[in-house]
Amino acid sequence: MDPNKNRIFDEFAKLTTDAIGAAQGLKREAETIVKNQAEKMMRNMDFASNEEVSVLREMISNLKQENAALLKRVEKLEAKQSKPAPKTKATK
């Protein structure tokens, strides 16, 4: 094979490798820009942080437990109230 042809192929391979490297660099830069813009939009939308959501979950869990206990108390009081009052000598 002609040495000039080999040199042309070598140059083409180098050019292709450089182009792929540049494309990968552009891809990383575009991803960074998109990520930064998304984060900026989310900050402006005032989303809750993970910590805030965890605190709210714990509060809801506690409120559910408290609600269940209060419901049991109400049921006991209603059952007690629906029973007829015991008769005493004064009510005969």
Beta strands, then each sheet from edge to edge (+ up, - down):
end
